[in-house]
Amino acid sequence: MTSEEYKRLRKETGLLQKDMAENLGVTRKTITDRERGAAKITEEAALAIRQIASDYGQNRENDQSPA
């Protein structure tokens, strides 16, 4: 996963860096470094952010479903 993809996924969730960091159990600096390409995005980190983005997308779809 590239740093651009990582940042795009975070932004799609609408989460701030500090909120994503809390969700992933890392520091905000780690998120910043990953998004700038200053830190390697491990397979585990890529899977974690993809899962959060997927969960966010599913929650959004459920919120938009007619009642």
C-alpha positions as CSV (number, residue, x, y, z in Angstrom):
1,M,0.0,0.0,0.0
2,T,1.3,3.4,-0.9
3,S,1.2,6.4,1.5
4,E,-1.3,8.1,-0.9
5,E,-3.7,5.1,-0.6
6,Y,-3.3,5.1,3.1
7,K,-4.1,8.8,3.4
8,R,-7.1,8.4,1.0
9,L,-8.6,5.6,3.0
10,R,-8.3,7.6,6.2
11,K,-9.9,10.6,4.6
12,E,-12.7,8.5,3.2
13,T,-13.6,7.5,6.8
14,G,-13.8,11.1,7.8
15,L,-11.5,10.4,10.7
16,L,-8.8,12.8,11.8
17,Q,-5.3,11.5,12.2
18,K,-5.6,11.4,16.0
19,D,-8.8,9.5,15.8
20,M,-7.4,7.0,13.3
21,A,-4.4,6.6,15.6
22,E,-6.6,5.8,18.5
23,N,-8.5,3.2,16.4
24,L,-5.2,1.6,15.3
25,G,-3.5,1.8,18.7
26,V,-0.6,4.0,17.4
27,T,0.4,7.6,17.8
28,R,-0.8,10.4,15.6
29,K,2.9,10.8,14.5
30,T,2.8,7.3,13.1
31,I,-0.2,8.1,11.0
32,T,1.5,11.3,9.8
33,D,4.7,9.5,8.9
34,R,2.8,6.7,7.1
35,E,0.9,9.3,5.1
36,R,4.0,11.2,4.2
37,G,5.9,8.1,3.2
38,A,8.4,8.6,6.1
39,A,7.4,5.3,7.7
40,K,6.9,1.9,6.2
41,I,3.3,0.7,6.0
42,T,3.4,-2.9,7.1
43,E,1.0,-5.5,5.8
44,E,-0.6,-5.5,9.2
45,A,-1.1,-1.7,9.2
46,A,-2.5,-1.9,5.6
47,L,-5.0,-4.6,6.7
48,A,-6.1,-2.7,9.7
49,I,-6.8,0.6,7.9
50,R,-8.6,-1.3,5.1
51,Q,-10.8,-3.0,7.8
52,I,-11.6,0.3,9.4
53,A,-12.5,1.8,6.0
54,S,-14.6,-1.2,5.1
55,D,-16.5,-1.0,8.4
56,Y,-17.0,2.7,7.9
57,G,-18.4,2.1,4.4
58,Q,-20.8,-0.6,5.7
59,N,-22.0,1.7,8.5
60,R,-22.5,4.5,6.1
61,E,-24.6,2.3,3.8
62,N,-26.7,1.1,6.7
63,D,-27.3,4.7,7.8
64,Q,-28.6,5.6,4.3
65,S,-30.9,2.6,4.0
66,P,-34.6,3.5,4.0
67,A,-36.3,2.7,7.4
